[in-house]
Amino acid sequence: MLAFVTGATGFVGSHVAHALAKQGARLRLLVRPASDRRNLDGLDAELVAGDLRQPSSFESALQRCDALFHVAADYRLWVRDPQQMYHANVDGTRAILEIARKAGVRRTVYTSSVATMGFTGNGHPADENSPVSLENMIGPYKRSKFMAEQIALEAGKSGMEVVVVNPTTPVGERDIKPTPTGRIVVDFLRRKFPAYVDTGLNLVDVRECADGHIEAFERGKSGERYILGGENLTLKQILDQLAAITGLKSPWLKVPYVVALATGVVDEMVTGRIRGKEPRATIDAVRMGRKKMFVSCEKAERELGWRVCPIDGALRRAVEWFFRNGYV
């Protein structure tokens, strides 16, 4: 099988590429010319220089491909120009699916996000059928991923073979950016986590998440979406696990929502608008945190053979990787 993978230099995408290689797939990887390519070390793959915002740069590369794993996305919780994010996440998804259709690609797996789910304020786990709309999406990242997901689902119901996966918050090695989740780990290791807010996340081992992409390709139903998740944990529980792994102290001070929101406002203004850097705390991130992002993976367990695994091993690998690579 010849698989075309976008986002392979990134966190989840690199694990998908390595998982495919272990299964004997031939790889054709879309990489931006300026991308950090450390995550491709050890991979025997054909590299295609291109950009989702310029479809002509990779149009011919999808010829003769059996599979498309569209993992790439602009994943930031703060961006100075939101239109660039919509251009990559929404327009880029529409374009690559159309190119795949014309090229006769047999099946596509589109990597969406748990952020598109319908979460409630009572902490009850969301699933693929939880009511949700674009109006529920906070910030350009969530809105752009929701819009792109709708494009992929519609393609899967209109003749193409397209399966959507919704990873929760992956944890593990090779988080070179790091992602917002990886930044939680790094900030804790740097002792820059003096307090916490009352929120919750579902953490998933990034290796299991990559395997879930392949299971979706092999067993998923076209036009359907599947949550790939692990443990539902409060932020305090995550920090306590990191404390147990590292021997560092877990914060005991809980910050009220209004204080966290004020911090986000100030940080966006000073760090983002004045200094031109990505803020550590953002208004959108604080607003998202009002709802615990807990999920149920029953559909993936039932239809894909998905297994919910403990997150301790992935957290340990993340800690070791960040230390080994000089983040701390």
Rosetta blueprint (number, residue, H / E / L):
1 M L
2 L E
3 A E
4 F E
5 V E
6 T E
7 G L
8 A L
9 T L
10 G L
11 F H
12 V H
13 G H
14 S H
15 H H
16 V H
17 A H
18 H H
19 A H
20 L H
21 A H
22 K H
23 Q L
24 G L
25 A L
26 R E
27 L E
28 R E
29 L E
30 L E
31 V E
32 R L
33 P L
34 A L
35 S L
36 D L
37 R L
38 R H
39 N H
40 L H
41 D L
42 G L
43 L L
44 D L
45 A E
46 E E
47 L E
48 V E
49 A E
50 G L
51 D E
52 L L
53 R L
54 Q E
55 P H
56 S H
57 S H
58 F L
59 E H
60 S H
61 A H
62 L H
63 Q L
64 R L
65 C L
66 D L
67 A E
68 L E
69 F E
70 H E
71 V L
72 A L
73 A L
74 D L
75 Y L
76 R L
77 L L
78 W L
79 V L
80 R L
81 D L
82 P H
83 Q H
84 Q H
85 M H
86 Y H
87 H H
88 A H
89 N H
90 V H
91 D H
92 G H
93 T H
94 R H
95 A H
96 I H
97 L H
98 E H
99 I H
100 A H
101 R H
102 K H
103 A H
104 G L
105 V L
106 R L
107 R E
108 T E
109 V E
110 Y E
111 T E
112 S L
113 S L
114 V H
115 A H
116 T H
117 M L
118 G L
119 F L
120 T L
121 G L
122 N L
123 G L
124 H L
125 P L
126 A E
127 D L
128 E L
129 N L
130 S L
131 P L
132 V L
133 S L
134 L H
135 E H
136 N H
137 M L
138 I L
139 G H
140 P H
141 Y H
142 K H
143 R H
144 S H
145 K H
146 F H
147 M H
148 A H
149 E H
150 Q H
151 I H
152 A H
153 L H
154 E H
155 A H
156 G H
157 K L
158 S L
159 G L
160 M L
161 E L
162 V E
163 V E
164 V E
165 V E
166 N E
167 P E
168 T L
169 T E
170 P E
171 V E
172 G L
173 E L
174 R L
175 D L
176 I L
177 K L
178 P L
179 T L
180 P H
181 T H
182 G H
183 R H
184 I H
185 V H
186 V H
187 D H
188 F H
189 L H
190 R L
191 R L
192 K L
193 F L
194 P L
195 A E
196 Y E
197 V L
198 D L
199 T L
200 G E
201 L E
202 N E
203 L E
204 V E
205 D E
206 V H
207 R H
208 E H
209 C H
210 A H
211 D H
212 G H
213 H H
214 I H
215 E H
216 A H
217 F H
218 E H
219 R H
220 G L
221 K L
222 S L
223 G L
224 E L
225 R E
226 Y E
227 I E
228 L E
229 G L
230 G L
231 E E
232 N E
233 L E
234 T E
235 L H
236 K H
237 Q H
238 I H
239 L H
240 D H
241 Q H
242 L H
243 A H
244 A H
245 I H
246 T H
247 G L
248 L L
249 K L
250 S L
251 P L
252 W L
253 L E
254 K E
255 V L
256 P L
257 Y H
258 V H
259 V H
260 A H
261 L H
262 A H
263 T H
264 G H
265 V H
266 V H
267 D H
268 E H
269 M H
270 V H
271 T H
272 G H
273 R H
274 I H
275 R L
276 G L
277 K L
278 E L
279 P L
280 R L
281 A L
282 T L
283 I H
284 D H
285 A H
286 V H
287 R H
288 M H
289 G L
290 R L
291 K L
292 K L
293 M L
294 F L
295 V E
296 S L
297 C L
298 E H
299 K H
300 A H
301 E H
302 R H
303 E H
304 L H
305 G L
306 W L
307 R L
308 V L
309 C L
310 P L
311 I L
312 D H
313 G H
314 A H
315 L H
316 R H
317 R H
318 A H
319 V H
320 E H
321 W H
322 F H
323 F H
324 R H
325 N L
326 G L
327 Y L
328 V L
